[in-house]
């Protein structure tokens, strides 16, 4: 059986204590973007992606992104500058 996991740390300060951003309702911190033909993902890939908005204890905002492009699964931690990206 395969079991691999990593704990995400804040990319700005490195602390491991992070929470889902809760600016609005319970589920607004997780967004699923449809598969499009444009390169509109924050990862620079084409196609759909899942974004989870996170905030560390010091208040730094960032997003954990999971996407797929041409058979490759891409994972990234991106500094969040705008909640509507």
PyMOL Python script that loads the backbone (N, CA, C, O; Angstrom):
from pymol import cmd

cmd.read_pdbstr("""\
ATOM      1  N   UNK A   1       0.841  -1.187   0.000  1.00  0.00           N
ATOM      2  CA  UNK A   1       0.000   0.000   0.000  1.00  0.00           C
ATOM      3  C   UNK A   1       0.890   1.257   0.000  1.00  0.00           C
ATOM      4  O   UNK A   1       1.876   1.335   0.733  1.00  0.00           O
ATOM      5  N   UNK A   2       0.522   2.221  -0.829  1.00  0.00           N
ATOM      6  CA  UNK A   2       1.255   3.482  -0.918  1.00  0.00           C
ATOM      7  C   UNK A   2       0.642   4.497   0.037  1.00  0.00           C
ATOM      8  O   UNK A   2      -0.579   4.627   0.116  1.00  0.00           O
ATOM      9  N   UNK A   3       1.474   5.197   0.745  1.00  0.00           N
ATOM     10  CA  UNK A   3       1.000   6.260   1.619  1.00  0.00           C
ATOM     11  C   UNK A   3       2.086   7.311   1.701  1.00  0.00           C
ATOM     12  O   UNK A   3       3.139   7.081   2.295  1.00  0.00           O
ATOM     13  N   UNK A   4       1.833   8.456   1.109  1.00  0.00           N
ATOM     14  CA  UNK A   4       2.796   9.543   1.132  1.00  0.00           C
ATOM     15  C   UNK A   4       2.054  10.815   1.475  1.00  0.00           C
ATOM     16  O   UNK A   4       0.968  11.063   0.953  1.00  0.00           O
ATOM     17  N   UNK A   5       2.631  11.623   2.349  1.00  0.00           N
ATOM     18  CA  UNK A   5       1.999  12.884   2.705  1.00  0.00           C
ATOM     19  C   UNK A   5       3.059  13.909   3.084  1.00  0.00           C
ATOM     20  O   UNK A   5       4.153  13.567   3.535  1.00  0.00           O
ATOM     21  N   UNK A   6       2.708  15.159   2.889  1.00  0.00           N
ATOM     22  CA  UNK A   6       3.574  16.265   3.242  1.00  0.00           C
ATOM     23  C   UNK A   6       2.729  17.299   3.956  1.00  0.00           C
ATOM     24  O   UNK A   6       1.558  17.482   3.622  1.00  0.00           O
ATOM     25  N   UNK A   7       3.298  17.966   4.919  1.00  0.00           N
ATOM     26  CA  UNK A   7       2.589  19.050   5.593  1.00  0.00           C
ATOM     27  C   UNK A   7       2.940  20.356   4.892  1.00  0.00           C
ATOM     28  O   UNK A   7       4.115  20.670   4.701  1.00  0.00           O
ATOM     29  N   UNK A   8       1.921  21.108   4.514  1.00  0.00           N
ATOM     30  CA  UNK A   8       2.119  22.390   3.847  1.00  0.00           C
ATOM     31  C   UNK A   8       2.485  23.445   4.889  1.00  0.00           C
ATOM     32  O   UNK A   8       1.849  23.543   5.938  1.00  0.00           O
ATOM     33  N   UNK A   9       3.509  24.225   4.590  1.00  0.00           N
ATOM     34  CA  UNK A   9       3.925  25.343   5.441  1.00  0.00           C
ATOM     35  C   UNK A   9       3.678  26.642   4.681  1.00  0.00           C
ATOM     36  O   UNK A   9       3.612  26.646   3.452  1.00  0.00           O
ATOM     37  N   UNK A  10       3.544  27.724   5.407  1.00  0.00           N
ATOM     38  CA  UNK A  10       3.363  29.036   4.784  1.00  0.00           C
ATOM     39  C   UNK A  10       4.591  29.362   3.940  1.00  0.00           C
ATOM     40  O   UNK A  10       5.713  29.292   4.442  1.00  0.00           O
ATOM     41  N   UNK A  11       4.402  29.721   2.652  1.00  0.00           N
ATOM     42  CA  UNK A  11       5.556  30.053   1.809  1.00  0.00           C
ATOM     43  C   UNK A  11       6.220  31.374   2.195  1.00  0.00           C
ATOM     44  O   UNK A  11       7.363  31.618   1.810  1.00  0.00           O
ATOM     45  N   UNK A  12       5.525  32.232   2.947  1.00  0.00           N
ATOM     46  CA  UNK A  12       6.095  33.524   3.329  1.00  0.00           C
ATOM     47  C   UNK A  12       6.956  33.428   4.592  1.00  0.00           C
ATOM     48  O   UNK A  12       8.044  34.000   4.645  1.00  0.00           O
ATOM     49  N   UNK A  13       6.465  32.698   5.619  1.00  0.00           N
ATOM     50  CA  UNK A  13       7.192  32.663   6.887  1.00  0.00           C
ATOM     51  C   UNK A  13       7.590  31.261   7.342  1.00  0.00           C
ATOM     52  O   UNK A  13       8.377  31.115   8.277  1.00  0.00           O
ATOM     53  N   UNK A  14       7.054  30.230   6.691  1.00  0.00           N
ATOM     54  CA  UNK A  14       7.463  28.866   6.985  1.00  0.00           C
ATOM     55  C   UNK A  14       6.766  28.174   8.139  1.00  0.00           C
ATOM     56  O   UNK A  14       7.080  27.020   8.432  1.00  0.00           O
ATOM     57  N   UNK A  15       5.828  28.838   8.808  1.00  0.00           N
ATOM     58  CA  UNK A  15       5.178  28.163   9.935  1.00  0.00           C
ATOM     59  C   UNK A  15       4.174  27.125   9.418  1.00  0.00           C
ATOM     60  O   UNK A  15       3.558  27.326   8.372  1.00  0.00           O
ATOM     61  N   UNK A  16       4.008  26.019  10.150  1.00  0.00           N
ATOM     62  CA  UNK A  16       3.114  24.956   9.687  1.00  0.00           C
ATOM     63  C   UNK A  16       1.657  25.142  10.097  1.00  0.00           C
ATOM     64  O   UNK A  16       0.798  24.391   9.636  1.00  0.00           O
ATOM     65  N   UNK A  17       1.356  26.111  10.941  1.00  0.00           N
ATOM     66  CA  UNK A  17      -0.018  26.307  11.393  1.00  0.00           C
ATOM     67  C   UNK A  17      -0.796  27.125  10.370  1.00  0.00           C
ATOM     68  O   UNK A  17      -0.673  28.349  10.318  1.00  0.00           O
ATOM     69  N   UNK A  18      -1.603  26.438   9.553  1.00  0.00           N
ATOM     70  CA  UNK A  18      -2.391  27.116   8.530  1.00  0.00           C
ATOM     71  C   UNK A  18      -3.839  26.673   8.621  1.00  0.00           C
ATOM     72  O   UNK A  18      -4.139  25.581   9.105  1.00  0.00           O
ATOM     73  N   UNK A  19      -4.721  27.520   8.157  1.00  0.00           N
ATOM     74  CA  UNK A  19      -6.157  27.263   8.160  1.00  0.00           C
ATOM     75  C   UNK A  19      -6.717  27.645   6.810  1.00  0.00           C
ATOM     76  O   UNK A  19      -6.107  28.415   6.068  1.00  0.00           O
ATOM     77  N   UNK A  20      -7.887  27.102   6.489  1.00  0.00           N
ATOM     78  CA  UNK A  20      -8.580  27.562   5.288  1.00  0.00           C
ATOM     79  C   UNK A  20      -9.028  28.993   5.505  1.00  0.00           C
ATOM     80  O   UNK A  20      -9.506  29.346   6.583  1.00  0.00           O
ATOM     81  N   UNK A  21      -8.873  29.812   4.484  1.00  0.00           N
ATOM     82  CA  UNK A  21      -9.298  31.202   4.541  1.00  0.00           C
ATOM     83  C   UNK A  21     -10.811  31.227   4.660  1.00  0.00           C
ATOM     84  O   UNK A  21     -11.503  30.522   3.925  1.00  0.00           O
ATOM     85  N   UNK A  22     -11.328  32.025   5.570  1.00  0.00           N
ATOM     86  CA  UNK A  22     -12.775  32.053   5.800  1.00  0.00           C
ATOM     87  C   UNK A  22     -13.310  33.471   5.689  1.00  0.00           C
ATOM     88  O   UNK A  22     -13.899  34.005   6.629  1.00  0.00           O
ATOM     89  N   UNK A  23     -13.095  34.076   4.516  1.00  0.00           N
ATOM     90  CA  UNK A  23     -13.598  35.427   4.288  1.00  0.00           C
ATOM     91  C   UNK A  23     -15.103  35.443   4.103  1.00  0.00           C
ATOM     92  O   UNK A  23     -15.748  36.446   4.408  1.00  0.00           O
ATOM     93  N   UNK A  24     -15.669  34.369   3.616  1.00  0.00           N
ATOM     94  CA  UNK A  24     -17.104  34.312   3.352  1.00  0.00           C
ATOM     95  C   UNK A  24     -17.717  33.095   4.010  1.00  0.00           C
ATOM     96  O   UNK A  24     -17.494  32.847   5.195  1.00  0.00           O
ATOM     97  N   UNK A  25     -18.489  32.334   3.249  1.00  0.00           N
ATOM     98  CA  UNK A  25     -19.153  31.150   3.764  1.00  0.00           C
ATOM     99  C   UNK A  25     -18.195  29.990   3.961  1.00  0.00           C
ATOM    100  O   UNK A  25     -17.006  30.098   3.661  1.00  0.00           O
ATOM    101  N   UNK A  26     -18.712  28.889   4.461  1.00  0.00           N
ATOM    102  CA  UNK A  26     -17.907  27.717   4.787  1.00  0.00           C
ATOM    103  C   UNK A  26     -17.122  27.161   3.608  1.00  0.00           C
ATOM    104  O   UNK A  26     -16.000  26.689   3.789  1.00  0.00           O
ATOM    105  N   UNK A  27     -17.682  27.204   2.415  1.00  0.00           N
ATOM    106  CA  UNK A  27     -17.047  26.543   1.275  1.00  0.00           C
ATOM    107  C   UNK A  27     -16.375  27.502   0.299  1.00  0.00           C
ATOM    108  O   UNK A  27     -15.911  27.070  -0.756  1.00  0.00           O
ATOM    109  N   UNK A  28     -16.312  28.781   0.619  1.00  0.00           N
ATOM    110  CA  UNK A  28     -15.703  29.736  -0.297  1.00  0.00           C
ATOM    111  C   UNK A  28     -14.197  29.617  -0.360  1.00  0.00           C
ATOM    112  O   UNK A  28     -13.579  30.200  -1.251  1.00  0.00           O
ATOM    113  N   UNK A  29     -13.578  28.879   0.556  1.00  0.00           N
ATOM    114  CA  UNK A  29     -12.126  28.735   0.531  1.00  0.00           C
ATOM    115  C   UNK A  29     -11.666  27.702  -0.484  1.00  0.00           C
ATOM    116  O   UNK A  29     -10.475  27.622  -0.784  1.00  0.00           O
ATOM    117  N   UNK A  30     -12.592  26.909  -1.021  1.00  0.00           N
ATOM    118  CA  UNK A  30     -12.251  25.887  -2.012  1.00  0.00           C
ATOM    119  C   UNK A  30     -12.996  26.206  -3.307  1.00  0.00           C
ATOM    120  O   UNK A  30     -14.216  26.371  -3.298  1.00  0.00           O
ATOM    121  N   UNK A  31     -12.265  26.293  -4.417  1.00  0.00           N
ATOM    122  CA  UNK A  31     -12.883  26.606  -5.699  1.00  0.00           C
ATOM    123  C   UNK A  31     -12.430  25.603  -6.746  1.00  0.00           C
ATOM    124  O   UNK A  31     -11.246  25.277  -6.830  1.00  0.00           O
ATOM    125  N   UNK A  32     -13.368  25.115  -7.541  1.00  0.00           N
ATOM    126  CA  UNK A  32     -13.063  24.214  -8.643  1.00  0.00           C
ATOM    127  C   UNK A  32     -13.288  24.990  -9.930  1.00  0.00           C
ATOM    128  O   UNK A  32     -14.395  25.464 -10.187  1.00  0.00           O
ATOM    129  N   UNK A  33     -12.253  25.120 -10.732  1.00  0.00           N
ATOM    130  CA  UNK A  33     -12.344  25.876 -11.974  1.00  0.00           C
ATOM    131  C   UNK A  33     -12.487  24.900 -13.136  1.00  0.00           C
ATOM    132  O   UNK A  33     -11.745  23.921 -13.217  1.00  0.00           O
ATOM    133  N   UNK A  34     -13.409  25.153 -14.011  1.00  0.00           N
ATOM    134  CA  UNK A  34     -13.671  24.208 -15.104  1.00  0.00           C
ATOM    135  C   UNK A  34     -12.507  24.095 -16.079  1.00  0.00           C
ATOM    136  O   UNK A  34     -11.662  24.985 -16.178  1.00  0.00           O
ATOM    137  N   UNK A  35     -12.487  22.991 -16.784  1.00  0.00           N
ATOM    138  CA  UNK A  35     -11.459  22.740 -17.789  1.00  0.00           C
ATOM    139  C   UNK A  35     -11.702  23.666 -18.977  1.00  0.00           C
ATOM    140  O   UNK A  35     -12.718  23.554 -19.664  1.00  0.00           O
ATOM    141  N   UNK A  36     -10.772  24.569 -19.211  1.00  0.00           N
ATOM    142  CA  UNK A  36     -10.879  25.508 -20.328  1.00  0.00           C
ATOM    143  C   UNK A  36      -9.668  25.336 -21.218  1.00  0.00           C
ATOM    144  O   UNK A  36      -8.688  24.698 -20.836  1.00  0.00           O
ATOM    145  N   UNK A  37      -9.740  25.899 -22.388  1.00  0.00           N
ATOM    146  CA  UNK A  37      -8.637  25.814 -23.337  1.00  0.00           C
ATOM    147  C   UNK A  37      -7.622  26.943 -23.157  1.00  0.00           C
ATOM    148  O   UNK A  37      -6.655  27.036 -23.913  1.00  0.00           O
ATOM    149  N   UNK A  38      -7.838  27.789 -22.168  1.00  0.00           N
ATOM    150  CA  UNK A  38      -6.930  28.913 -21.949  1.00  0.00           C
ATOM    151  C   UNK A  38      -5.927  28.571 -20.841  1.00  0.00           C
ATOM    152  O   UNK A  38      -6.186  27.708 -20.002  1.00  0.00           O
ATOM    153  N   UNK A  39      -4.799  29.247 -20.851  1.00  0.00           N
ATOM    154  CA  UNK A  39      -3.789  29.071 -19.806  1.00  0.00           C
ATOM    155  C   UNK A  39      -4.110  30.024 -18.655  1.00  0.00           C
ATOM    156  O   UNK A  39      -3.323  30.925 -18.365  1.00  0.00           O
ATOM    157  N   UNK A  40      -5.268  29.835 -17.991  1.00  0.00           N
ATOM    158  CA  UNK A  40      -5.687  30.771 -16.950  1.00  0.00           C
ATOM    159  C   UNK A  40      -5.416  30.275 -15.535  1.00  0.00           C
ATOM    160  O   UNK A  40      -5.817  30.933 -14.575  1.00  0.00           O
ATOM    161  N   UNK A  41      -4.756  29.147 -15.379  1.00  0.00           N
ATOM    162  CA  UNK A  41      -4.429  28.619 -14.056  1.00  0.00           C
ATOM    163  C   UNK A  41      -3.295  29.428 -13.431  1.00  0.00           C
ATOM    164  O   UNK A  41      -2.398  29.870 -14.149  1.00  0.00           O
ATOM    165  N   UNK A  42      -3.312  29.634 -12.115  1.00  0.00           N
ATOM    166  CA  UNK A  42      -2.191  30.307 -11.454  1.00  0.00           C
ATOM    167  C   UNK A  42      -0.875  29.543 -11.596  1.00  0.00           C
ATOM    168  O   UNK A  42       0.195  30.106 -11.366  1.00  0.00           O
ATOM    169  N   UNK A  43      -0.950  28.260 -11.974  1.00  0.00           N
ATOM    170  CA  UNK A  43       0.251  27.460 -12.207  1.00  0.00           C
ATOM    171  C   UNK A  43       0.819  27.669 -13.605  1.00  0.00           C
ATOM    172  O   UNK A  43       1.916  27.199 -13.908  1.00  0.00           O
ATOM    173  N   UNK A  44       0.075  28.373 -14.458  1.00  0.00           N
ATOM    174  CA  UNK A  44       0.504  28.583 -15.837  1.00  0.00           C
ATOM    175  C   UNK A  44       0.145  27.432 -16.749  1.00  0.00           C
ATOM    176  O   UNK A  44       0.650  27.350 -17.868  1.00  0.00           O
ATOM    177  N   UNK A  45      -0.719  26.542 -16.290  1.00  0.00           N
ATOM    178  CA  UNK A  45      -1.134  25.396 -17.089  1.00  0.00           C
ATOM    179  C   UNK A  45      -2.477  25.658 -17.740  1.00  0.00           C
ATOM    180  O   UNK A  45      -3.200  26.574 -17.347  1.00  0.00           O
ATOM    181  N   UNK A  46      -2.800  24.869 -18.715  1.00  0.00           N
ATOM    182  CA  UNK A  46      -4.091  24.966 -19.390  1.00  0.00           C
ATOM    183  C   UNK A  46      -4.989  23.875 -18.827  1.00  0.00           C
ATOM    184  O   UNK A  46      -4.531  22.759 -18.585  1.00  0.00           O
ATOM    185  N   UNK A  47      -6.245  24.182 -18.621  1.00  0.00           N
ATOM    186  CA  UNK A  47      -7.185  23.182 -18.120  1.00  0.00           C
ATOM    187  C   UNK A  47      -7.694  23.531 -16.737  1.00  0.00           C
ATOM    188  O   UNK A  47      -7.316  24.549 -16.157  1.00  0.00           O
ATOM    189  N   UNK A  48      -8.562  22.670 -16.216  1.00  0.00           N
ATOM    190  CA  UNK A  48      -9.172  22.898 -14.925  1.00  0.00           C
ATOM    191  C   UNK A  48      -8.197  22.721 -13.770  1.00  0.00           C
ATOM    192  O   UNK A  48      -7.148  22.092 -13.906  1.00  0.00           O
ATOM    193  N   UNK A  49      -8.572  23.293 -12.635  1.00  0.00           N
ATOM    194  CA  UNK A  49      -7.750  23.152 -11.439  1.00  0.00           C
ATOM    195  C   UNK A  49      -8.612  23.350 -10.194  1.00  0.00           C
ATOM    196  O   UNK A  49      -9.709  23.904 -10.262  1.00  0.00           O
ATOM    197  N   UNK A  50      -8.098  22.889  -9.062  1.00  0.00           N
ATOM    198  CA  UNK A  50      -8.744  23.070  -7.762  1.00  0.00           C
ATOM    199  C   UNK A  50      -7.866  24.016  -6.960  1.00  0.00           C
ATOM    200  O   UNK A  50      -6.651  23.831  -6.891  1.00  0.00           O
ATOM    201  N   UNK A  51      -8.478  25.032  -6.351  1.00  0.00           N
ATOM    202  CA  UNK A  51      -7.744  25.998  -5.543  1.00  0.00           C
ATOM    203  C   UNK A  51      -8.287  25.979  -4.121  1.00  0.00           C
ATOM    204  O   UNK A  51      -9.496  26.077  -3.912  1.00  0.00           O
ATOM    205  N   UNK A  52      -7.395  25.853  -3.147  1.00  0.00           N
ATOM    206  CA  UNK A  52      -7.772  25.920  -1.739  1.00  0.00           C
ATOM    207  C   UNK A  52      -7.063  27.130  -1.149  1.00  0.00           C
ATOM    208  O   UNK A  52      -5.835  27.150  -1.061  1.00  0.00           O
ATOM    209  N   UNK A  53      -7.828  28.138  -0.744  1.00  0.00           N
ATOM    210  CA  UNK A  53      -7.251  29.347  -0.167  1.00  0.00           C
ATOM    211  C   UNK A  53      -6.914  29.088   1.293  1.00  0.00           C
ATOM    212  O   UNK A  53      -7.735  28.563   2.045  1.00  0.00           O
ATOM    213  N   UNK A  54      -5.702  29.461   1.687  1.00  0.00           N
ATOM    214  CA  UNK A  54      -5.200  29.211   3.035  1.00  0.00           C
ATOM    215  C   UNK A  54      -4.637  30.485   3.639  1.00  0.00           C
ATOM    216  O   UNK A  54      -4.269  31.414   2.920  1.00  0.00           O
ATOM    217  N   UNK A  55      -4.573  30.522   4.961  1.00  0.00           N
ATOM    218  CA  UNK A  55      -3.989  31.635   5.692  1.00  0.00           C
ATOM    219  C   UNK A  55      -3.189  31.065   6.860  1.00  0.00           C
ATOM    220  O   UNK A  55      -3.651  30.149   7.540  1.00  0.00           O
ATOM    221  N   UNK A  56      -2.004  31.598   7.094  1.00  0.00           N
ATOM    222  CA  UNK A  56      -1.211  31.128   8.232  1.00  0.00           C
ATOM    223  C   UNK A  56      -1.568  31.956   9.466  1.00  0.00           C
ATOM    224  O   UNK A  56      -2.313  32.932   9.375  1.00  0.00           O
ATOM    225  N   UNK A  57      -1.033  31.558  10.612  1.00  0.00           N
ATOM    226  CA  UNK A  57      -1.303  32.260  11.863  1.00  0.00           C
ATOM    227  C   UNK A  57      -0.823  33.696  11.874  1.00  0.00           C
ATOM    228  O   UNK A  57      -1.334  34.515  12.638  1.00  0.00           O
ATOM    229  N   UNK A  58       0.155  34.013  11.034  1.00  0.00           N
ATOM    230  CA  UNK A  58       0.675  35.383  10.946  1.00  0.00           C
ATOM    231  C   UNK A  58      -0.120  36.235   9.956  1.00  0.00           C
ATOM    232  O   UNK A  58       0.156  37.424   9.797  1.00  0.00           O
ATOM    233  N   UNK A  59      -1.112  35.627   9.286  1.00  0.00           N
ATOM    234  CA  UNK A  59      -1.971  36.376   8.377  1.00  0.00           C
ATOM    235  C   UNK A  59      -1.573  36.364   6.913  1.00  0.00           C
ATOM    236  O   UNK A  59      -2.199  37.054   6.109  1.00  0.00           O
ATOM    237  N   UNK A  60      -0.551  35.600   6.540  1.00  0.00           N
ATOM    238  CA  UNK A  60      -0.162  35.519   5.123  1.00  0.00           C
ATOM    239  C   UNK A  60      -1.166  34.664   4.364  1.00  0.00           C
ATOM    240  O   UNK A  60      -1.505  33.566   4.805  1.00  0.00           O
ATOM    241  N   UNK A  61      -1.639  35.156   3.234  1.00  0.00           N
ATOM    242  CA  UNK A  61      -2.579  34.420   2.403  1.00  0.00           C
ATOM    243  C   UNK A  61      -1.881  33.756   1.233  1.00  0.00           C
ATOM    244  O   UNK A  61      -1.007  34.350   0.602  1.00  0.00           O
ATOM    245  N   UNK A  62      -2.271  32.516   0.942  1.00  0.00           N
ATOM    246  CA  UNK A  62      -1.726  31.802  -0.200  1.00  0.00           C
ATOM    247  C   UNK A  62      -2.723  30.739  -0.631  1.00  0.00           C
ATOM    248  O   UNK A  62      -3.707  30.482   0.062  1.00  0.00           O
ATOM    249  N   UNK A  63      -2.467  30.129  -1.768  1.00  0.00           N
ATOM    250  CA  UNK A  63      -3.383  29.125  -2.302  1.00  0.00           C
ATOM    251  C   UNK A  63      -2.624  27.854  -2.622  1.00  0.00           C
ATOM    252  O   UNK A  63      -1.507  27.897  -3.136  1.00  0.00           O
ATOM    253  N   UNK A  64      -3.237  26.724  -2.315  1.00  0.00           N
ATOM    254  CA  UNK A  64      -2.731  25.407  -2.681  1.00  0.00           C
ATOM    255  C   UNK A  64      -3.495  25.018  -3.936  1.00  0.00           C
ATOM    256  O   UNK A  64      -4.722  24.921  -3.900  1.00  0.00           O
ATOM    257  N   UNK A  65      -2.792  24.792  -5.055  1.00  0.00           N
ATOM    258  CA  UNK A  65      -3.412  24.543  -6.347  1.00  0.00           C
ATOM    259  C   UNK A  65      -3.064  23.137  -6.831  1.00  0.00           C
ATOM    260  O   UNK A  65      -1.914  22.708  -6.740  1.00  0.00           O
ATOM    261  N   UNK A  66      -4.065  22.428  -7.343  1.00  0.00           N
ATOM    262  CA  UNK A  66      -3.855  21.121  -7.954  1.00  0.00           C
ATOM    263  C   UNK A  66      -4.438  21.199  -9.357  1.00  0.00           C
ATOM    264  O   UNK A  66      -5.611  21.535  -9.520  1.00  0.00           O
ATOM    265  N   UNK A  67      -3.641  20.895 -10.363  1.00  0.00           N
ATOM    266  CA  UNK A  67      -4.101  20.963 -11.740  1.00  0.00           C
ATOM    267  C   UNK A  67      -3.560  19.819 -12.563  1.00  0.00           C
ATOM    268  O   UNK A  67      -2.706  19.060 -12.106  1.00  0.00           O
ATOM    269  N   UNK A  68      -4.058  19.697 -13.775  1.00  0.00           N
ATOM    270  CA  UNK A  68      -3.619  18.663 -14.693  1.00  0.00           C
ATOM    271  C   UNK A  68      -3.365  19.307 -16.038  1.00  0.00           C
ATOM    272  O   UNK A  68      -4.143  20.145 -16.495  1.00  0.00           O
ATOM    273  N   UNK A  69      -2.259  18.907 -16.676  1.00  0.00           N
ATOM    274  CA  UNK A  69      -1.960  19.423 -18.003  1.00  0.00           C
ATOM    275  C   UNK A  69      -1.266  18.334 -18.813  1.00  0.00           C
ATOM    276  O   UNK A  69      -0.162  17.904 -18.480  1.00  0.00           O
ATOM    277  N   UNK A  70      -1.915  17.904 -19.856  1.00  0.00           N
ATOM    278  CA  UNK A  70      -1.372  16.897 -20.774  1.00  0.00           C
ATOM    279  C   UNK A  70      -0.863  15.656 -20.038  1.00  0.00           C
ATOM    280  O   UNK A  70       0.236  15.175 -20.313  1.00  0.00           O
ATOM    281  N   UNK A  71      -1.659  15.147 -19.112  1.00  0.00           N
ATOM    282  CA  UNK A  71      -1.314  13.923 -18.403  1.00  0.00           C
ATOM    283  C   UNK A  71      -0.396  14.104 -17.216  1.00  0.00           C
ATOM    284  O   UNK A  71      -0.048  13.123 -16.559  1.00  0.00           O
ATOM    285  N   UNK A  72       0.006  15.327 -16.921  1.00  0.00           N
ATOM    286  CA  UNK A  72       0.867  15.595 -15.766  1.00  0.00           C
ATOM    287  C   UNK A  72       0.033  16.236 -14.661  1.00  0.00           C
ATOM    288  O   UNK A  72      -0.689  17.203 -14.905  1.00  0.00           O
ATOM    289  N   UNK A  73       0.132  15.700 -13.453  1.00  0.00           N
ATOM    290  CA  UNK A  73      -0.518  16.314 -12.295  1.00  0.00           C
ATOM    291  C   UNK A  73       0.443  17.334 -11.710  1.00  0.00           C
ATOM    292  O   UNK A  73       1.594  17.008 -11.416  1.00  0.00           O
ATOM    293  N   UNK A  74      -0.021  18.565 -11.540  1.00  0.00           N
ATOM    294  CA  UNK A  74       0.813  19.668 -11.068  1.00  0.00           C
ATOM    295  C   UNK A  74       0.264  20.147  -9.731  1.00  0.00           C
ATOM    296  O   UNK A  74      -0.944  20.348  -9.599  1.00  0.00           O
ATOM    297  N   UNK A  75       1.132  20.334  -8.733  1.00  0.00           N
ATOM    298  CA  UNK A  75       0.760  20.849  -7.422  1.00  0.00           C
ATOM    299  C   UNK A  75       1.616  22.076  -7.159  1.00  0.00           C
ATOM    300  O   UNK A  75       2.820  22.062  -7.413  1.00  0.00           O
ATOM    301  N   UNK A  76       1.001  23.133  -6.652  1.00  0.00           N
ATOM    302  CA  UNK A  76       1.764  24.341  -6.368  1.00  0.00           C
ATOM    303  C   UNK A  76       1.210  25.110  -5.191  1.00  0.00           C
ATOM    304  O   UNK A  76       0.032  24.982  -4.858  1.00  0.00           O
ATOM    305  N   UNK A  77       2.050  25.904  -4.560  1.00  0.00           N
ATOM    306  CA  UNK A  77       1.663  26.831  -3.505  1.00  0.00           C
ATOM    307  C   UNK A  77       1.949  28.216  -4.057  1.00  0.00           C
ATOM    308  O   UNK A  77       3.096  28.557  -4.347  1.00  0.00           O
ATOM    309  N   UNK A  78       0.893  29.013  -4.200  1.00  0.00           N
ATOM    310  CA  UNK A  78       0.981  30.309  -4.875  1.00  0.00           C
ATOM    311  C   UNK A  78       0.577  31.413  -3.899  1.00  0.00           C
ATOM    312  O   UNK A  78      -0.444  31.295  -3.222  1.00  0.00           O
ATOM    313  N   UNK A  79       1.366  32.481  -3.822  1.00  0.00           N
ATOM    314  CA  UNK A  79       0.991  33.636  -2.995  1.00  0.00           C
ATOM    315  C   UNK A  79      -0.315  34.197  -3.525  1.00  0.00           C
ATOM    316  O   UNK A  79      -0.453  34.438  -4.724  1.00  0.00           O
ATOM    317  N   UNK A  80      -1.256  34.402  -2.646  1.00  0.00           N
ATOM    318  CA  UNK A  80      -2.573  34.903  -3.042  1.00  0.00           C
ATOM    319  C   UNK A  80      -2.577  36.420  -2.972  1.00  0.00           C
ATOM    320  O   UNK A  80      -2.364  37.004  -1.910  1.00  0.00           O
ATOM    321  N   UNK A  81      -2.820  37.051  -4.111  1.00  0.00           N
ATOM    322  CA  UNK A  81      -2.877  38.499  -4.153  1.00  0.00           C
ATOM    323  C   UNK A  81      -4.298  39.003  -4.311  1.00  0.00           C
ATOM    324  O   UNK A  81      -4.609  40.126  -3.914  1.00  0.00           O
ATOM    325  N   UNK A  82      -5.161  38.184  -4.887  1.00  0.00           N
ATOM    326  CA  UNK A  82      -6.547  38.591  -5.139  1.00  0.00           C
ATOM    327  C   UNK A  82      -7.439  37.377  -4.994  1.00  0.00           C
ATOM    328  O   UNK A  82      -7.187  36.361  -5.641  1.00  0.00           O
ATOM    329  N   UNK A  83      -8.463  37.441  -4.177  1.00  0.00           N
ATOM    330  CA  UNK A  83      -9.348  36.303  -3.940  1.00  0.00           C
ATOM    331  C   UNK A  83     -10.126  35.900  -5.187  1.00  0.00           C
ATOM    332  O   UNK A  83     -10.654  34.789  -5.241  1.00  0.00           O
ATOM    333  N   UNK A  84     -10.213  36.775  -6.196  1.00  0.00           N
ATOM    334  CA  UNK A  84     -10.994  36.476  -7.386  1.00  0.00           C
ATOM    335  C   UNK A  84     -10.139  35.937  -8.540  1.00  0.00           C
ATOM    336  O   UNK A  84     -10.624  35.842  -9.667  1.00  0.00           O
ATOM    337  N   UNK A  85      -8.899  35.590  -8.280  1.00  0.00           N
ATOM    338  CA  UNK A  85      -8.043  35.064  -9.363  1.00  0.00           C
ATOM    339  C   UNK A  85      -8.543  33.731  -9.844  1.00  0.00           C
ATOM    340  O   UNK A  85      -7.952  33.139 -10.747  1.00  0.00           O
TER     341      UNK A  85
END
""", "prot")
cmd.dss("prot")
cmd.show_as("cartoon", "prot")
cmd.util.cbc("prot")
cmd.orient("prot")
